[in-house]
């Protein structure tokens, strides 16, 4: 049976839907929500839910110890209180379709995996969500290959903390969240430790299993992605720069400006149309590549209309994430983590 663990900090808009959908899974024996010092109505909602959902337990995370990321601390408290043979870690803004837990256990058997993780379907209701989120996930799909992650012959490891189920004995063997207390990307770090110990992992993005609405405003998206993008893309200046050059149309702008400067100086009238043709060709190649990525990742082809704004937002968030991670500080859910936090 499964113990589901949900860290929650100021999740009044989504926590009820998550708890109800997880508790409805027959394979889930208990749902443990760890309230991480919420200051909104989360605690009151959880109290009402506990009164009518017998398998729900609500725990208080208490103060955050030094060296811990808040989500990791809450997850570790939930894991310590859990009694199941499998631990399902999920976020407080997810919705689990009927049969989601059964699917995860079946995938664990079918793929000889002790850790199964799914990348949820994305709910996007605003212009900014539709512009940025598909672009981010297309870039992540280009970086993380499901085939390589799931193949024990490759060292690649990845997971998504929005839905991550792991066998309890393996979780304890690799040190659990205590071993990754300061990791901002705790899901990837946990998957890496599991695979390095020789255990099988299975990571996929199936339809009809779990969905989420990650961010409800541009400000929340900015805060979230500037927390995650730099470490997701390698966590080094070299990987950051390569990703920026590969994903962003910013490289075409200096080329065009250089051509215009030469033309203005009267050096060559031939350079202007030639340079414009080169830049146009580069942009068309990027647009066609993104169109193919949208199709591969099951986003509507019509989302290509967001390409330019999405690419610019992504570039800005990637630069912001690099700066925060190396020179400034990462702020998330009212807490501040210093530059250099893993």
SEGUVO-971774 format. One record per residue (C-alpha): residue number from 0; x, y, z. Coordinates in nm, 2 decimals. Each point is the difference from the previous one (the first is absolute). Layout:
N
   k      x      y      z
 NUM      X      Y      Z
...
This chain:
342
   k      x      y      z
   0   0.00   0.00   0.00
   1   0.10   0.36  -0.05
   2   0.05   0.29   0.23
   3  -0.05   0.33  -0.18
   4   0.20   0.30   0.13
   5  -0.10   0.36  -0.09
   6   0.21   0.29   0.12
   7  -0.22   0.31   0.02
   8   0.09   0.36   0.05
   9  -0.27   0.26  -0.07
  10  -0.20  -0.22  -0.24
  11  -0.36   0.10   0.08
  12  -0.09   0.03  -0.36
  13   0.08  -0.36  -0.10
  14   0.06  -0.22   0.31
  15  -0.36  -0.14   0.02
  16   0.00  -0.12  -0.36
  17   0.33  -0.17   0.05
  18  -0.08  -0.17   0.33
  19  -0.34  -0.13  -0.13
  20   0.14  -0.13  -0.33
  21   0.29  -0.18   0.18
  22  -0.22  -0.14   0.28
  23  -0.24  -0.15  -0.27
  24   0.28  -0.23  -0.12
  25  -0.08  -0.35   0.15
  26   0.37  -0.09   0.02
  27   0.07   0.31   0.22
  28  -0.03  -0.12   0.36
  29   0.07   0.34   0.16
  30   0.04   0.36  -0.11
  31   0.25   0.20   0.20
  32  -0.01   0.38  -0.05
  33   0.29   0.19   0.17
  34  -0.11   0.36   0.06
  35   0.32   0.20  -0.04
  36  -0.08   0.31   0.20
  37  -0.29   0.12  -0.23
  38  -0.12   0.35   0.07
  39  -0.32  -0.02  -0.22
  40  -0.31  -0.22   0.04
  41   0.19  -0.33  -0.07
  42  -0.02  -0.12   0.36
  43  -0.38   0.06   0.03
  44  -0.07  -0.18  -0.33
  45   0.21  -0.29   0.11
  46  -0.19  -0.02   0.33
  47  -0.33  -0.02  -0.19
  48   0.14  -0.27  -0.23
  49   0.13  -0.21   0.29
  50  -0.35   0.00   0.15
  51  -0.14  -0.18  -0.30
  52   0.30  -0.19  -0.14
  53   0.10  -0.27   0.25
  54   0.33  -0.08  -0.18
  55   0.12   0.36   0.02
  56   0.26   0.09   0.26
  57   0.12   0.36   0.04
  58   0.34   0.07   0.15
  59   0.17   0.33   0.09
  60   0.35   0.05  -0.15
  61   0.11   0.25   0.27
  62   0.30   0.22  -0.05
  63   0.24  -0.05  -0.29
  64   0.34  -0.14   0.12
  65   0.31   0.16  -0.13
  66   0.12  -0.15  -0.33
  67  -0.34  -0.13  -0.11
  68  -0.22   0.10  -0.29
  69  -0.36   0.03   0.13
  70  -0.15  -0.26  -0.23
  71   0.27  -0.26   0.08
  72  -0.05   0.05   0.38
  73  -0.38  -0.04  -0.03
  74   0.04  -0.31  -0.22
  75   0.24  -0.16   0.25
  76  -0.25   0.06   0.29
  77  -0.27  -0.17  -0.21
  78   0.22  -0.29  -0.09
  79   0.10  -0.06   0.36
  80  -0.37  -0.02   0.10
  81  -0.10  -0.22  -0.29
  82  -0.07  -0.37   0.03
  83  -0.04  -0.11  -0.37
  84   0.24  -0.21  -0.20
  85  -0.01   0.26  -0.27
  86   0.03   0.38   0.05
  87  -0.17   0.22  -0.24
  88   0.13   0.36   0.01
  89  -0.23   0.24  -0.18
  90  -0.05   0.38  -0.01
  91  -0.30   0.18   0.15
  92  -0.11   0.14  -0.34
  93  -0.05  -0.33  -0.18
  94  -0.30  -0.20  -0.10
  95   0.03  -0.38  -0.02
  96  -0.23  -0.17  -0.24
  97  -0.18  -0.32   0.11
  98   0.24  -0.29  -0.04
  99   0.32   0.22   0.03
 100   0.14  -0.20   0.29
 101  -0.08  -0.33  -0.16
 102   0.18   0.11  -0.32
 103   0.31   0.10   0.20
 104   0.02  -0.34   0.17
 105  -0.06  -0.18  -0.33
 106   0.28   0.20  -0.16
 107   0.23  -0.08   0.28
 108  -0.06  -0.37  -0.06
 109   0.01   0.02  -0.38
 110   0.32   0.20  -0.01
 111   0.18  -0.16   0.30
 112   0.01   0.34   0.17
 113   0.02   0.10   0.37
 114  -0.07   0.36  -0.09
 115  -0.28   0.11  -0.24
 116  -0.05   0.37  -0.08
 117  -0.24   0.17  -0.24
 118   0.02   0.35  -0.16
 119  -0.36   0.13   0.04
 120  -0.23   0.15  -0.26
 121   0.01   0.37   0.03
 122  -0.31   0.21   0.06
 123   0.05   0.34  -0.16
 124  -0.27   0.27   0.03
 125   0.18   0.33  -0.07
 126   0.20   0.14  -0.29
 127   0.32  -0.01   0.20
 128  -0.04  -0.37   0.09
 129  -0.07  -0.10  -0.36
 130   0.30   0.21  -0.12
 131   0.26  -0.12   0.25
 132  -0.08  -0.35   0.14
 133  -0.01  -0.19  -0.33
 134   0.33   0.16  -0.11
 135   0.16  -0.10   0.33
 136  -0.12  -0.36  -0.02
 137   0.11  -0.03  -0.37
 138   0.35   0.11   0.11
 139  -0.01  -0.25   0.29
 140  -0.10  -0.28  -0.24
 141   0.29   0.10  -0.22
 142   0.24  -0.03   0.30
 143  -0.14  -0.31   0.18
 144  -0.06  -0.31  -0.20
 145  -0.26  -0.23   0.15
 146   0.17  -0.29  -0.18
 147   0.34   0.08   0.15
 148  -0.14   0.07   0.35
 149  -0.18  -0.34   0.00
 150   0.30  -0.20  -0.14
 151   0.23  -0.13   0.27
 152   0.29   0.01  -0.24
 153  -0.01   0.38   0.00
 154   0.09   0.22   0.30
 155  -0.28   0.25  -0.08
 156  -0.25   0.04   0.28
 157  -0.31   0.22   0.04
 158  -0.33   0.02   0.17
 159  -0.29   0.24   0.07
 160  -0.09   0.06   0.36
 161  -0.36   0.08  -0.10
 162  -0.04  -0.38  -0.02
 163   0.27  -0.22   0.13
 164  -0.06  -0.34   0.16
 165   0.29  -0.20   0.15
 166   0.03  -0.33   0.19
 167   0.04   0.08   0.36
 168   0.30  -0.22   0.06
 169   0.19   0.16  -0.29
 170  -0.09   0.35   0.12
 171   0.15  -0.08   0.34
 172   0.31  -0.18  -0.16
 173   0.09   0.32  -0.20
 174  -0.05   0.23   0.30
 175  -0.34   0.14  -0.09
 176  -0.05   0.37   0.00
 177   0.26   0.04   0.28
 178   0.27  -0.09  -0.24
 179  -0.12   0.28  -0.24
 180  -0.11   0.25   0.26
 181   0.14   0.30  -0.17
 182  -0.08  -0.09  -0.36
 183  -0.24   0.23  -0.18
 184  -0.06  -0.26  -0.27
 185  -0.07  -0.27   0.25
 186  -0.18  -0.23  -0.25
 187   0.30  -0.02  -0.24
 188   0.24  -0.04   0.29
 189  -0.20  -0.29   0.15
 190  -0.03  -0.17  -0.34
 191   0.37   0.04  -0.05
 192   0.08  -0.16   0.34
 193  -0.23  -0.29  -0.08
 194   0.15  -0.07  -0.34
 195   0.35   0.03   0.13
 196  -0.07  -0.28   0.24
 197  -0.09  -0.22  -0.28
 198  -0.38   0.01   0.03
 199  -0.24   0.03  -0.29
 200  -0.20   0.32  -0.05
 201  -0.28   0.08  -0.25
 202  -0.09   0.35  -0.11
 203  -0.28   0.08  -0.24
 204  -0.26   0.26  -0.10
 205  -0.32  -0.20  -0.05
 206  -0.33   0.16  -0.07
 207  -0.29  -0.05   0.23
 208   0.20  -0.07   0.32
 209   0.07   0.33   0.18
 210  -0.03   0.36  -0.09
 211   0.09   0.33   0.17
 212  -0.03   0.37  -0.02
 213   0.35   0.11   0.11
 214  -0.03   0.38   0.00
 215  -0.30   0.24   0.00
 216   0.18   0.32  -0.09
 217   0.30   0.13  -0.19
 218   0.17   0.09   0.33
 219  -0.04  -0.35   0.14
 220   0.14  -0.15  -0.33
 221   0.30   0.24   0.01
 222   0.07  -0.10   0.36
 223  -0.04  -0.37  -0.07
 224   0.20  -0.03  -0.32
 225   0.28   0.23   0.12
 226   0.03  -0.24   0.29
 227   0.03  -0.31  -0.22
 228   0.12   0.07  -0.35
 229   0.38   0.05   0.06
 230   0.04  -0.33   0.20
 231  -0.23  -0.18  -0.24
 232   0.21   0.10  -0.30
 233   0.33  -0.13   0.16
 234   0.08   0.25   0.27
 235   0.32   0.13  -0.16
 236   0.08   0.31  -0.19
 237   0.10  -0.20  -0.31
 238  -0.33  -0.20   0.00
 239  -0.20   0.32   0.06
 240   0.17   0.18  -0.29
 241  -0.05  -0.29  -0.24
 242  -0.36  -0.02   0.09
 243  -0.05   0.37  -0.04
 244   0.16  -0.01  -0.35
 245  -0.19  -0.31  -0.11
 246  -0.34   0.10   0.13
 247  -0.01   0.38  -0.04
 248  -0.05   0.21  -0.31
 249   0.22   0.26   0.17
 250   0.30  -0.12  -0.21
 251  -0.17   0.13  -0.32
 252  -0.03   0.35   0.13
 253   0.38   0.08   0.03
 254   0.04  -0.14  -0.35
 255  -0.27   0.23  -0.14
 256   0.13   0.30   0.19
 257   0.36  -0.07  -0.13
 258  -0.13  -0.01  -0.36
 259  -0.20   0.32   0.05
 260   0.31   0.17   0.15
 261   0.21  -0.09  -0.30
 262  -0.27   0.11  -0.24
 263  -0.04   0.33   0.18
 264   0.38   0.05  -0.03
 265  -0.03  -0.03  -0.37
 266   0.22  -0.31  -0.02
 267  -0.23  -0.22  -0.20
 268  -0.36   0.02  -0.13
 269   0.01  -0.37  -0.07
 270   0.04  -0.09   0.37
 271  -0.35   0.13   0.10
 272  -0.21  -0.24  -0.21
 273   0.25  -0.28   0.06
 274   0.00   0.05   0.37
 275  -0.38   0.03   0.02
 276  -0.02  -0.32  -0.20
 277   0.23  -0.18   0.24
 278  -0.19   0.12   0.31
 279  -0.34  -0.09  -0.15
 280   0.13  -0.34  -0.08
 281   0.12  -0.06   0.35
 282  -0.33   0.12   0.15
 283  -0.19  -0.23  -0.24
 284   0.21  -0.29   0.10
 285  -0.07   0.07   0.37
 286  -0.37   0.03  -0.06
 287  -0.02  -0.32  -0.19
 288   0.20  -0.18   0.27
 289  -0.23   0.13   0.27
 290  -0.30  -0.10  -0.20
 291   0.13  -0.36  -0.02
 292   0.08   0.01   0.38
 293  -0.36   0.11   0.07
 294  -0.13  -0.29  -0.19
 295   0.23  -0.25   0.16
 296  -0.10   0.12   0.35
 297  -0.37   0.00  -0.08
 298  -0.06   0.37   0.02
 299  -0.24   0.16  -0.25
 300   0.17   0.11  -0.32
 301  -0.18   0.33   0.03
 302   0.23   0.09   0.29
 303   0.27   0.08  -0.26
 304  -0.15   0.35   0.01
 305   0.16   0.05   0.34
 306   0.34  -0.10  -0.13
 307   0.18   0.34   0.01
 308  -0.14   0.12   0.33
 309   0.05  -0.34   0.15
 310   0.37  -0.01  -0.12
 311   0.06   0.35   0.14
 312  -0.16  -0.09   0.34
 313   0.20  -0.32   0.01
 314   0.32   0.18  -0.07
 315  -0.07   0.26   0.26
 316  -0.09  -0.26   0.26
 317   0.31  -0.21  -0.08
 318   0.22   0.31   0.04
 319  -0.18   0.09   0.33
 320   0.04  -0.36   0.13
 321   0.37   0.01  -0.08
 322   0.05   0.33   0.18
 323  -0.21  -0.10   0.30
 324   0.17  -0.34   0.03
 325   0.36   0.14  -0.02
 326  -0.01   0.37   0.11
 327  -0.32   0.08   0.18
 328  -0.25  -0.22   0.18
 329  -0.29  -0.22  -0.07
 330  -0.34   0.09   0.14
 331  -0.28  -0.25   0.02
 332  -0.33   0.00   0.19
 333   0.12   0.27   0.24
 334   0.34  -0.16   0.07
 335   0.34   0.11  -0.11
 336   0.28  -0.24  -0.10
 337   0.35   0.14  -0.06
 338   0.19   0.00  -0.33
 339   0.18  -0.33  -0.04
 340  -0.28  -0.21   0.16
 341   0.00  -0.32  -0.19
